[in-house]
Amino acid sequence: MMVIDEPVKFGVFTANLFEGNTFDEVVVKNYGYAYKLLGISENNSISVNEKIFLGYLNASDTGLSLLKGDESFNNWSLLTKDANGNIAPINCP
C-alpha cells in the first residue's frame, strides 16, 4: 500500500502525470519502460522489487511512503531503507 505522507511533494510529482485534468498517456506509458530500466520485473523476488520501487519513490521525491501488510492485512510495516540500502520495515501501531 502507498500512503501520501507529503501532499505538496506528491502534488508536484503528480503534476507531471497529468495534462489538464486527464492522465498524460505518454508519461504513464513511459513508467512501464522506467520500471524495466530500474530492474522491476515479475521474475524478481518480491523483496527485490520492493527495494527497487522504494528506492525509486525516495529518489523521485514523490511524497509517498510504502507499507507492507501481512497475509491477513491486520499488521502493517512502513518500508524504509537502512544505511546499507536494505529494506528495514518499521511496525505501524
C-alpha positions in Angstrom: 0.0 0.0 0.0 1.2 3.5 -0.7 0.4 6.5 1.6 0.7 10.2 0.7 2.9 11.5 3.5 3.9 14.8 2.0 1.0 16.3 0.0 3.0 19.2 -1.5 5.7 16.9 -2.9 3.0 14.5 -4.1 1.3 17.3 -5.9 4.5 18.3 -7.7 5.1 14.7 -8.6 1.6 14.0 -10.0 1.6 17.3 -11.9 3.9 15.5 -14.3 1.4 12.7 -14.9 -1.5 14.9 -15.9 -2.3 17.1 -18.9 -5.1 19.3 -17.8 -7.5 17.0 -15.8 -6.5 13.8 -17.6 -3.6 11.4 -17.4 -0.9 12.1 -20.0 -0.9 8.7 -21.6 2.6 9.1 -22.9 4.0 9.7 -19.4 2.1 6.8 -17.9 3.3 4.5 -20.7 6.9 5.7 -20.1 6.6 4.5 -16.5 6.3 1.0 -17.8 9.7 1.5 -19.6 11.1 3.1 -16.5 10.2 0.1 -14.3 12.1 -2.1 -16.8 15.1 0.2 -16.8 15.1 0.2 -13.0 15.0 -3.6 -13.0 11.5 -4.1 -11.7 10.3 -7.4 -13.1 7.8 -10.2 -12.4 10.8 -12.5 -12.5 12.3 -10.8 -9.4 11.5 -11.8 -5.8 9.0 -9.6 -4.1 11.8 -8.2 -1.8 14.0 -7.2 -4.8 11.1 -5.3 -6.4 10.2 -3.7 -3.1 13.8 -2.5 -2.7 13.9 -1.1 -6.2 10.5 0.6 -6.0 11.2 2.1 -2.6 14.4 3.5 -3.9 12.5 5.0 -6.9 9.9 6.6 -4.6 12.6 8.2 -2.4 14.8 9.3 -5.3 11.9 10.8 -7.2 10.8 12.8 -4.1 7.2 11.6 -4.6 5.8 12.4 -1.2 4.7 8.7 -1.0 5.6 6.0 1.6 5.4 2.3 1.0 3.7 0.0 3.5 3.5 -3.8 3.5 0.8 -5.9 5.2 0.9 -9.4 6.4 -1.3 -12.1 4.8 -4.4 -11.1 6.8 -3.8 -7.3 6.3 -4.0 -6.9 10.0 -0.4 -5.9 10.7 1.4 -3.3 8.6 5.0 -2.1 8.4 6.4 1.1 6.9 9.2 0.1 4.5 12.4 2.1 4.9 16.0 1.5 3.9 18.8 1.1 6.4 22.3 2.6 6.0 23.3 -0.4 3.7 20.3 0.2 1.4 18.4 -2.9 2.6 14.7 -2.9 3.4 14.1 -2.1 7.1 10.4 -2.5 8.0 9.1 -0.4 10.9 6.0 -1.8 12.6 3.0 0.5 12.5 1.0 0.8 15.7 
